[in-house]
Amino acid sequence: MTTRLSRAQTWLQDRQVEAMSIEEPVDIAYFTNLTLSMGKLLMFPKSPWKLFVDGRYLEAVREVYPTHVEPLDRWEESVKSLSCLGVDGALLSWETVSSYQMLTRVISFPSWSMPFRQIKDREEVVKLRRAAKLTLEGIQWSMGRLQEGMSERDLAWIFEVFCRERGGEQLSFSPIVAFGKNSAYPHYRPSKDVTWRRGQIVLIDAGVVIEGYAGDLTRCFHVPDPLRQLEQWVYQAGKQALAHVKAGALVKEIDQAAREVFRKEGVESSFLHSLGHGIGLDVHELPRISSKKESGDVRLQEGMVVTIEPGLYREGLGGVRLEEMVLVTKTGYEPFTGLFV
């Protein structure tokens, strides 16, 4: 965590602001390891930061940071003494920014924390590995209890109960559990009215949060003959994409490597989404693994954790998606669950 703070302070020293006001709970958690629903963190280029919280958190936070916390109603007084305040304009309303401008000069740095949060330190990687491990265990446990007549929603609930009973704080997102032809819809929501019968594919895309960090994996089971060829192509695309993953690689080259497998087989039009994304405190972070202009020229950096999730979908028949989490290294990557090795 010290490294996270020092990198942010170095960034601030190059900007003409006396402090940065951080109000997004995820960003506050990133810099303090505290999970709060509300608070304001003032970060300074050189001096220690101050965290302003209301009465619900004041005593609890003081136990962790006895010299860094103040009541929330003192935030305005502290800001008034500054000549210039930095804010994340992408996260604050115009009304909020306007009210701050009545206190001091304000400069907006939209999504300013993303460059820091993309690079994970050792502590973050450990938490992400634990999240991936529990996610996979939950998927496997759930599938071991699948029976004919069980609904998609029932299977999603079995996954959630397993993960929560074993330390999961919450789910990374509402699980995607799709039986049969429903697996052809990438963002499908499980139904209580759709039940499983033998011969149907089961697609599970799910994740659990451990100490604030999200897991995100996708697996397919009971793949029937009509979809097995798609499964082979998806697996090949994942392996081909990962062969290009390393620090310095352009994300568009990774995306194109997977698409080349699909293009060769004449099925690229059945790949309906980007190849992957960064993951951390949020389940979807930068970088986006895509060939699109706004993201394709981004280069991977050592310490990034990303997902690789190729998929092929045939409406009326079903779809196959496989997803792995990996740590980017200087020379390649480290898989979290060993899916494509």
N, C-alpha and C positions, 0 to 999 in steps of 0.2 A: 504493500500500500504506500510505503514511503516513496517508492519509485514513481507511482502514479501521481502523487502530489508534486514531486520535483519536476516531472515532465510538464505538468500543467503550469507550474510557477515559471519555468523557463519560457514557456509560450507567452505568458502574461508579460514578462519583462520586455518582450519585443513589441508590445502593444502599448498605446498611450492611454492606459487606464490604471487607476489606483487599485481597483478590485473588480472581481467578477462575481456577479450574483447568480448563484446556482439554485434553482428551485424545482427542477424535475426530480422526483423521488429516486428514479433509477440512477441519475448522476450523483445525487447525494450519497446513495449506497455505494457507488463506485469509489468515491473519494474517502468515505468514512467507515464503511462496513456496517452502517446502521440502516435498518429498514424502517422508514418513516412514511406516513401517508401525507405529511405536510411539514414544511420547514424551509428555511432559507440559509444557504451557506455562502458566506462571503470569503472568497479566496483572494489573497494578496500576493503580489509578485515575490516578496521576500519574507515578510513576517508571517506568523502562524495564522491559520484560518479561524473564523468564528462561525459557529452554528447557532441559529436562532430558532427556537422551538416553542410551542405553546405548552400550557400546563400539563397536558397529557403525557408529554415526554421529558419534561425538564429534569426531574430527579433521576430518571433512568439513564438519560444521556450524561448527566453529571458524574454518574458512577463510572462511566467509560472514559469520558473526556472532561475531567473536573475544571480545567482552565480554558476550555474552548467553547463553552456553551453559555448562551444568554437567553432571556425571555424574548419571545417573538416581538413583543411590542417595543423593543429597543432597536429593532432593525432600522426603522425610519431615521432615528436619531443618528445611527452610525453612518447611514448613507448620506445624510445631509452634510457631514464633515468631509466628504470626498469631492474632488474637483471633477472626476469622471468615473462612471460606472459602466462596466461591460455586462451585457445580458445576452441570452440566447433568444433572439427575436423570432426564431422558428417555433418556439414553444410558448411564447407569451402573447396575450391578446393586445391589440392596439390600445385598448383602454388602460391596461396595466402599464405598458411602456409609457404612455402619455402621463400617467400619474407619477412614474419615476422621474420623468423629465422635469416635473415641478420641484423635485428635490435636488437634482444635480444633472450634469451633462451625461447623456446616455449614448453608448455605441453598441450596435447590435452585431453579434458574431453568431450567425445561424448555425446550428448543429456543431458548435465548436468542440464538443467533447468526443465526437465520433473518431477523429484521428487517434486519440489516446485509447479509447475503448476497443478499437479494432485489434490492438496488440495486447495479448494476454500475458500476464506474468505467471510465475510458477504456481502461486496460490490459486489463481483463477483456473488454470489448466487442470489442477487437481480436482476442483469443484465440478468443472465441466465433465471430466472423466467419470466422476461419481454419478453425475446426472445421467450420462449415457449408459452406464452400467445398470443403474436401477431401471431406466427406461426399457432396456433390452430384457432384463429379468421380468419386468411386468408384462411385456408382450408375450414372452414365452410362457409365463404362468397362466395368462389368460387363455392362450391357445390350448394349453393342456387341459382346460376345463370346458372347452367348446363342445356343445352337444347339439344334435339336430333339434330344431324347434327353438333354439335360443335366439333372441333378437340381437340386432346390431347394438342397440343401446345397452342391453344386458352385458354384452362383452366389454363395452367401453367402461361400464361401471365396475366390472371385475378388475380391470386394469387399474382404475383409479383407487379402489379400496386397497389393492395389493401395495401400490406405491406409497400411499399415505401411511399405511400401517408399518412401513419400513423406512420411514424418515423423510419421505417426500413432503415438501412444504405445500405445494400446490402443483397443478398441471401447467405445463408450458403453454398449452392452448387446449381447446376442446378437441378430444381425440377424433380422428377420422377412422371409423370402422365401417367397412363397406363389403357387402356380400354380393357375389355374382356380378350382374351387369352394372350394379351401382359403383363398382370399382373403376368404371370408366370416367367418373367425375372427380377431378383432382381435389376439389374443396367440398366434398360431400359431407353431409351431417348425418350421423347414425339415426336410424328410425326404430321406434319401439314396435312397429308393425311389420318390419322385414325380418324374417327368420331364416336361419341357415339350414340348408339341406346338403347332403353329401353330393359331391361333384361340383360344388360352387367354390370359386376362389374367395379367400378372405384377405383383404388388404387392411393393415393397421398402420396408421401414421400417428404417432403419439410422442409425448415428452413429459418429463417430470422435472421440477425445480429442486435443486439441492443448494442450500445456503445462498439463494438468490440467483443461481446460474441454471440455465435451461438446457434440457436435453431435447433432441429431435431426431427420431429414427423412423424409418418406414420398412416394413417387411410384408411379404406376401406368402400365403400358405395355401395348401390344397389347390395348386394351380392346375386347372384341367388341360387336356390335350390342345384345345383350340388356342390357348394362351401361352403354351410352353415356348413356342418360338419367340413370342414377344419377350418373355422372361429372359431367354438367352441373349437377345439383342440388348436388352436393358443392362444386363450384367456386363456384357462386353463393353458397352458404352461407358459404364462406370469405371471399369478397369482402364480403358483408354484415356478417360479424362484424368484419372489420378496419376497416370504416367507422366502428365505434364505439370503436376502440382509441385511447386517449390518456390522458394523466395525469389522474386524477380520475374516470375511468369506473368504474362498478361492474362487477365481473366477471360478475355474473348478467345484466346488460344485453347483454354481448357474447355470452354463451352463448345467451340468448334470441333474439338477432338471427339466429343461425345456425339455431336450431330453428324460427323463424318461416318460413324458407324451406322446411324439411322439412314443417312443419305444413300449409302452404298446398298442398303437393303430396300430402298424405296419407301421408307416409312417415316421420314422426317416430319411430315405434316401431322403425324400422330403424337408428336412431342409438343405438349401444349403450354409449357411453362419454362422458366429459367432453370439452369442446371443446379443452382444452389445459392447459398447466402452465408454471411457471417453469423455467428451465434455467440451469445454471452449472457449478460444480464437481461437482454431482450432476446426472444427466440429468433427474431429477424433483425440482423444488424448488417452494416456494411462490412465487407464488400458484397455486391451482388454478382454472382457468377453468371455472366450473360454476355452476349455479343452486341447488345444494343449500344448505340453511340454514347449515351450518357454514362455508361459503366464499363464498357468493354476495354478501355485503355488503362484501367487501373491495374497496378501490379501487386501481386501478393507479397506480403512481408513476413519475415520470420516472426513467429509468435501469434499469427492469426489462427483462429479456429473457424473452419467453414464446413458447410454440409455439401455433399455431392449427391444429387437425387434425380437421376434420369428416370423417365417414365414414358410409356407408350399406352395409348388409350383408343379403344374401339367401341363407339357408342352402340348399345344393344348387345354387346358381347362381354365387355369388361376391360380392365386395364391392369398394368403391372407397374409398380414404382418401387425402387430400392434406394434407401438413403443411409449414408454413413456420415459420421462426424470425424474430421481429421485436423491435426495440428500441423501447420505449415512450418517446415524446417529449412535450413540453408540449402540442403541437397535434395529435399523431397518432402515427405510427410510422415506423420505417425498416425495410424488409424486408431480409433477409439474402440471399435467392436470387431474389426477384422472382416468386414463384409466382403470387400472386393479383392482380398489378397489371394 
